Amino acid sequence: MMKILKTLLLSSIFVLVMCNTGYAQDEINLTLRCDIQALQDGTAAYQACRFVGQDPDTDTRDHTVYANVGDTIFWSGESTDGSGAIDIQKIKYERGTNVFDRDELDGTTTVTGIIKRNTSNKPDYKYTISFKIDGTGKMYSIDPKLKVGD
């Protein structure tokens, strides 16, 4: 009986340790949804585009995503009415704490980045998302924020 209790106790401790140290990193999908006609008519990108799930009272330039070191972020885009594709082509570090391993992350329709550093007690990561409509023509951009580790 004592041997069984000891085995159960050791097994329980092992499970608790693994749960605390072996947490999985998250995948964060950031979808930028844009009104293509408004963009083509000259409306500023921060007014014609919003992130899926963004608080309606928050300016797109102030939209902040919360993440942790090791998380993978996928940036993608879509039009509000299906009239064309929003192709995310670049994520560029602007200021604050650079949470990635380089200043620019490139893609053709989507961009992916893995977070390497946190922003705890440091300035947030401020960056520019550059995108085109159907991969051609004018480059548009929006500059949201990323907060890591708080």
Salt bridges, closest charged atoms under 4 A:
ASP59 OD2 - ARG61 NH2 2.68
GLU78 OE2 - ARG33 NH2 2.51
ASP101 OD1 - ARG102 NH1 3.29
GLU104 OE1 - LYS90 NZ 3.14
ASP106 OD1 - LYS90 NZ 3.90
ASP124 OD1 - LYS147 NZ 2.96
ASP150 OD2 - LYS147 NZ 3.55
